Amino acid sequence: MNTFEIKNRFTGTVLYSGDGETLRDVVVAAVNSGANLSRASLSGADLTDASLSGANLSGANLFAANLDAAYLRGADLGGADLGVADLRGANLRAADLDGAELVGNRPVLQIGPIGSRADYLVAYLTDAGVRVQAGCFFGSLEEFRAAVTKTHEDGLHGREYAAAIQMIEVHAELWAAKETLDRLKAAEAETQRLRESLRGLLAVTSSKATGTGLIVGAEDRHAAAIKQARAALENKHDR
């Protein structure tokens, strides 16, 4: 058995200390104990197949960490450095990125080395849209596009980033659409349930016939809008 210390990446303060065969064992133990691993220094850590569900890893340094098959469902990864991290097979569903939830079967895309820093660009597909991490930058795809234009214009690095942005957009179109479609299907089912409940409730009182017609008309428009969006997404996904 060995003793491992998990430290704050900026201050060196010990966040958790424990015994285990490997650092992975101690990280899992820390998560299971509810330890706060925000800003933890875990660069290059081998966390293969680690169960890290619900872990607070916001701001953590996970650069080049091996997260192959790791279970990160519901983990807080807001501001974490995942550059060059191996995320093959990792379960990132419902992981948190500064309040945004990762969605889809391929929610993380890494591109690099790229740009003036020869670093890795990481794109996340979330329920709030695409989020991009590049060095100290973390923001929406549109904010990243504006930052690239302002800093690099049409120079070498600007053109390289522009190509990466196009790739991110295609990736999001292919892999986020399925998640959105699933949510629309759920919304459609819920709308149908509410329609039936409202019809049953309002039909018992004939004096509310006018109100019933207005509500049902609104329901129909709502359901039609959901079906239209669903059809558009199905067509896009099939292509």
Contacts in CASP RR format, 6 or more apart in sequence:
PFRMAT RR
TARGET T0000
AUTHOR 0000-0000-0000
METHOD contacts of the structure
MODEL  1
MNTFEIKNRFTGTVLYSGDGETLRDVVVAAVNSGANLSRASLSGADLTDA
SLSGANLSGANLFAANLDAAYLRGADLGGADLGVADLRGANLRAADLDGA
ELVGNRPVLQIGPIGSRADYLVAYLTDAGVRVQAGCFFGSLEEFRAAVTK
THEDGLHGREYAAAIQMIEVHAELWAAKETLDRLKAAEAETQRLRESLRG
LLAVTSSKATGTGLIVGAEDRHAAAIKQARAALENKHDR
1 19 0 8 1.000
1 20 0 8 1.000
1 21 0 8 1.000
2 19 0 8 1.000
2 20 0 8 1.000
2 21 0 8 1.000
2 22 0 8 1.000
3 17 0 8 1.000
3 18 0 8 1.000
3 19 0 8 1.000
3 20 0 8 1.000
4 17 0 8 1.000
4 18 0 8 1.000
4 19 0 8 1.000
4 20 0 8 1.000
4 23 0 8 1.000
4 26 0 8 1.000
5 14 0 8 1.000
5 16 0 8 1.000
5 17 0 8 1.000
5 18 0 8 1.000
6 14 0 8 1.000
6 15 0 8 1.000
6 16 0 8 1.000
6 17 0 8 1.000
6 26 0 8 1.000
6 27 0 8 1.000
6 30 0 8 1.000
6 35 0 8 1.000
6 37 0 8 1.000
6 40 0 8 1.000
6 41 0 8 1.000
6 42 0 8 1.000
7 13 0 8 1.000
7 14 0 8 1.000
7 15 0 8 1.000
7 40 0 8 1.000
7 41 0 8 1.000
8 14 0 8 1.000
8 15 0 8 1.000
8 39 0 8 1.000
8 40 0 8 1.000
8 41 0 8 1.000
9 39 0 8 1.000
9 40 0 8 1.000
9 41 0 8 1.000
9 43 0 8 1.000
9 59 0 8 1.000
9 60 0 8 1.000
9 61 0 8 1.000
10 39 0 8 1.000
12 41 0 8 1.000
15 30 0 8 1.000
15 35 0 8 1.000
15 36 0 8 1.000
15 37 0 8 1.000
15 38 0 8 1.000
15 40 0 8 1.000
16 26 0 8 1.000
16 29 0 8 1.000
16 30 0 8 1.000
16 33 0 8 1.000
16 35 0 8 1.000
16 37 0 8 1.000
17 26 0 8 1.000
18 26 0 8 1.000
18 29 0 8 1.000
18 30 0 8 1.000
19 26 0 8 1.000
20 26 0 8 1.000
20 29 0 8 1.000
22 46 0 8 1.000
23 42 0 8 1.000
23 45 0 8 1.000
23 46 0 8 1.000
24 45 0 8 1.000
24 46 0 8 1.000
24 47 0 8 1.000
24 48 0 8 1.000
24 50 0 8 1.000
27 37 0 8 1.000
27 42 0 8 1.000
27 45 0 8 1.000
27 47 0 8 1.000
27 50 0 8 1.000
27 52 0 8 1.000
28 50 0 8 1.000
28 51 0 8 1.000
28 52 0 8 1.000
30 37 0 8 1.000
31 37 0 8 1.000
31 51 0 8 1.000
31 52 0 8 1.000
31 53 0 8 1.000
31 54 0 8 1.000
31 55 0 8 1.000
36 56 0 8 1.000
37 55 0 8 1.000
37 56 0 8 1.000
37 57 0 8 1.000
37 60 0 8 1.000
38 56 0 8 1.000
38 57 0 8 1.000
38 58 0 8 1.000
38 59 0 8 1.000
38 60 0 8 1.000
38 76 0 8 1.000
39 58 0 8 1.000
39 59 0 8 1.000
39 60 0 8 1.000
39 61 0 8 1.000
40 57 0 8 1.000
40 60 0 8 1.000
40 61 0 8 1.000
41 60 0 8 1.000
41 61 0 8 1.000
42 57 0 8 1.000
42 60 0 8 1.000
42 61 0 8 1.000
42 62 0 8 1.000
42 65 0 8 1.000
43 61 0 8 1.000
43 62 0 8 1.000
43 63 0 8 1.000
43 64 0 8 1.000
43 65 0 8 1.000
43 81 0 8 1.000
44 62 0 8 1.000
44 63 0 8 1.000
44 64 0 8 1.000
44 65 0 8 1.000
44 66 0 8 1.000
45 62 0 8 1.000
45 65 0 8 1.000
45 66 0 8 1.000
46 65 0 8 1.000
46 66 0 8 1.000
47 65 0 8 1.000
47 66 0 8 1.000
47 67 0 8 1.000
47 70 0 8 1.000
48 66 0 8 1.000
48 67 0 8 1.000
48 68 0 8 1.000
48 69 0 8 1.000
48 70 0 8 1.000
49 68 0 8 1.000
49 69 0 8 1.000
49 70 0 8 1.000
49 71 0 8 1.000
50 67 0 8 1.000
50 70 0 8 1.000
50 71 0 8 1.000
51 70 0 8 1.000
51 71 0 8 1.000
52 70 0 8 1.000
52 71 0 8 1.000
52 72 0 8 1.000
52 75 0 8 1.000
53 71 0 8 1.000
53 72 0 8 1.000
53 73 0 8 1.000
53 74 0 8 1.000
53 75 0 8 1.000
54 72 0 8 1.000
54 73 0 8 1.000
54 74 0 8 1.000
54 75 0 8 1.000
54 76 0 8 1.000
55 72 0 8 1.000
55 75 0 8 1.000
55 76 0 8 1.000
56 75 0 8 1.000
56 76 0 8 1.000
57 75 0 8 1.000
57 76 0 8 1.000
57 77 0 8 1.000
57 78 0 8 1.000
57 80 0 8 1.000
58 76 0 8 1.000
58 77 0 8 1.000
58 78 0 8 1.000
58 79 0 8 1.000
58 80 0 8 1.000
58 96 0 8 1.000
59 77 0 8 1.000
59 78 0 8 1.000
59 79 0 8 1.000
59 80 0 8 1.000
59 81 0 8 1.000
60 77 0 8 1.000
60 80 0 8 1.000
60 81 0 8 1.000
61 80 0 8 1.000
61 81 0 8 1.000
62 80 0 8 1.000
62 81 0 8 1.000
62 82 0 8 1.000
62 83 0 8 1.000
62 85 0 8 1.000
63 81 0 8 1.000
63 82 0 8 1.000
63 83 0 8 1.000
63 84 0 8 1.000
63 85 0 8 1.000
64 83 0 8 1.000
64 84 0 8 1.000
64 85 0 8 1.000
65 82 0 8 1.000
65 85 0 8 1.000
65 86 0 8 1.000
66 85 0 8 1.000
66 86 0 8 1.000
67 85 0 8 1.000
67 86 0 8 1.000
67 87 0 8 1.000
67 90 0 8 1.000
68 86 0 8 1.000
68 87 0 8 1.000
68 88 0 8 1.000
68 89 0 8 1.000
68 90 0 8 1.000
69 88 0 8 1.000
69 89 0 8 1.000
69 90 0 8 1.000
70 87 0 8 1.000
70 89 0 8 1.000
70 90 0 8 1.000
70 91 0 8 1.000
71 90 0 8 1.000
71 91 0 8 1.000
72 90 0 8 1.000
72 91 0 8 1.000
72 92 0 8 1.000
72 95 0 8 1.000
73 91 0 8 1.000
73 92 0 8 1.000
73 93 0 8 1.000
73 94 0 8 1.000
73 95 0 8 1.000
74 93 0 8 1.000
74 94 0 8 1.000
74 95 0 8 1.000
74 96 0 8 1.000
75 92 0 8 1.000
75 95 0 8 1.000
75 96 0 8 1.000
76 95 0 8 1.000
76 96 0 8 1.000
77 92 0 8 1.000
77 95 0 8 1.000
77 96 0 8 1.000
77 97 0 8 1.000
78 96 0 8 1.000
78 97 0 8 1.000
78 98 0 8 1.000
78 99 0 8 1.000
78 138 0 8 1.000
79 97 0 8 1.000
79 98 0 8 1.000
79 133 0 8 1.000
79 138 0 8 1.000
81 133 0 8 1.000
81 135 0 8 1.000
82 108 0 8 1.000
82 110 0 8 1.000
82 122 0 8 1.000
82 133 0 8 1.000
83 110 0 8 1.000
83 119 0 8 1.000
83 120 0 8 1.000
83 122 0 8 1.000
83 133 0 8 1.000
84 110 0 8 1.000
84 120 0 8 1.000
85 110 0 8 1.000
87 108 0 8 1.000
87 110 0 8 1.000
92 102 0 8 1.000
92 107 0 8 1.000
92 108 0 8 1.000
93 102 0 8 1.000
93 103 0 8 1.000
93 104 0 8 1.000
93 107 0 8 1.000
94 101 0 8 1.000
94 102 0 8 1.000
95 101 0 8 1.000
95 102 0 8 1.000
95 107 0 8 1.000
96 102 0 8 1.000
97 124 0 8 1.000
97 126 0 8 1.000
97 131 0 8 1.000
98 131 0 8 1.000
98 138 0 8 1.000
99 128 0 8 1.000
100 124 0 8 1.000
100 126 0 8 1.000
100 127 0 8 1.000
100 128 0 8 1.000
100 129 0 8 1.000
100 131 0 8 1.000
101 126 0 8 1.000
101 127 0 8 1.000
101 128 0 8 1.000
102 108 0 8 1.000
102 124 0 8 1.000
102 125 0 8 1.000
102 126 0 8 1.000
103 125 0 8 1.000
103 126 0 8 1.000
103 127 0 8 1.000
103 176 0 8 1.000
103 179 0 8 1.000
103 180 0 8 1.000
104 125 0 8 1.000
104 175 0 8 1.000
104 176 0 8 1.000
104 178 0 8 1.000
104 179 0 8 1.000
105 175 0 8 1.000
105 178 0 8 1.000
105 179 0 8 1.000
106 125 0 8 1.000
106 171 0 8 1.000
106 175 0 8 1.000
107 124 0 8 1.000
107 125 0 8 1.000
107 126 0 8 1.000
107 175 0 8 1.000
108 122 0 8 1.000
108 123 0 8 1.000
108 124 0 8 1.000
108 125 0 8 1.000
109 122 0 8 1.000
109 123 0 8 1.000
109 124 0 8 1.000
109 125 0 8 1.000
109 167 0 8 1.000
109 168 0 8 1.000
109 171 0 8 1.000
110 120 0 8 1.000
110 121 0 8 1.000
110 122 0 8 1.000
110 123 0 8 1.000
111 120 0 8 1.000
111 121 0 8 1.000
111 122 0 8 1.000
111 123 0 8 1.000
111 164 0 8 1.000
111 167 0 8 1.000
111 168 0 8 1.000
112 119 0 8 1.000
112 120 0 8 1.000
112 121 0 8 1.000
113 119 0 8 1.000
113 120 0 8 1.000
114 120 0 8 1.000
114 121 0 8 1.000
114 160 0 8 1.000
114 161 0 8 1.000
114 164 0 8 1.000
115 157 0 8 1.000
115 158 0 8 1.000
115 160 0 8 1.000
115 161 0 8 1.000
116 152 0 8 1.000
116 157 0 8 1.000
117 135 0 8 1.000
119 134 0 8 1.000
119 135 0 8 1.000
121 132 0 8 1.000
121 133 0 8 1.000
121 134 0 8 1.000
121 161 0 8 1.000
121 164 0 8 1.000
122 132 0 8 1.000
122 133 0 8 1.000
122 134 0 8 1.000
123 130 0 8 1.000
123 131 0 8 1.000
123 132 0 8 1.000
123 133 0 8 1.000
123 141 0 8 1.000
123 168 0 8 1.000
123 171 0 8 1.000
123 172 0 8 1.000
124 130 0 8 1.000
124 131 0 8 1.000
124 132 0 8 1.000
124 133 0 8 1.000
125 171 0 8 1.000
125 172 0 8 1.000
125 175 0 8 1.000
125 176 0 8 1.000
125 179 0 8 1.000
129 140 0 8 1.000
129 141 0 8 1.000
129 172 0 8 1.000
129 176 0 8 1.000
130 140 0 8 1.000
130 141 0 8 1.000
130 168 0 8 1.000
130 169 0 8 1.000
130 172 0 8 1.000
130 176 0 8 1.000
131 138 0 8 1.000
131 139 0 8 1.000
131 140 0 8 1.000
131 141 0 8 1.000
132 138 0 8 1.000
132 139 0 8 1.000
132 140 0 8 1.000
132 141 0 8 1.000
132 143 0 8 1.000
132 144 0 8 1.000
132 168 0 8 1.000
133 139 0 8 1.000
134 144 0 8 1.000
137 144 0 8 1.000
137 147 0 8 1.000
141 165 0 8 1.000
141 168 0 8 1.000
141 169 0 8 1.000
141 172 0 8 1.000
144 165 0 8 1.000
145 165 0 8 1.000
148 158 0 8 1.000
148 161 0 8 1.000
148 162 0 8 1.000
148 165 0 8 1.000
149 158 0 8 1.000
151 158 0 8 1.000
152 158 0 8 1.000
152 161 0 8 1.000
173 236 0 8 1.000
174 237 0 8 1.000
177 233 0 8 1.000
177 236 0 8 1.000
177 237 0 8 1.000
178 237 0 8 1.000
180 233 0 8 1.000
181 230 0 8 1.000
181 233 0 8 1.000
181 234 0 8 1.000
181 237 0 8 1.000
184 226 0 8 1.000
184 229 0 8 1.000
184 230 0 8 1.000
184 233 0 8 1.000
185 230 0 8 1.000
187 226 0 8 1.000
188 223 0 8 1.000
188 226 0 8 1.000
188 227 0 8 1.000
188 230 0 8 1.000
191 219 0 8 1.000
191 222 0 8 1.000
191 223 0 8 1.000
191 226 0 8 1.000
192 223 0 8 1.000
194 219 0 8 1.000
195 216 0 8 1.000
195 219 0 8 1.000
195 223 0 8 1.000
198 212 0 8 1.000
198 215 0 8 1.000
198 216 0 8 1.000
198 219 0 8 1.000
199 212 0 8 1.000
199 216 0 8 1.000
202 208 0 8 1.000
202 211 0 8 1.000
202 212 0 8 1.000
202 215 0 8 1.000
203 212 0 8 1.000
END
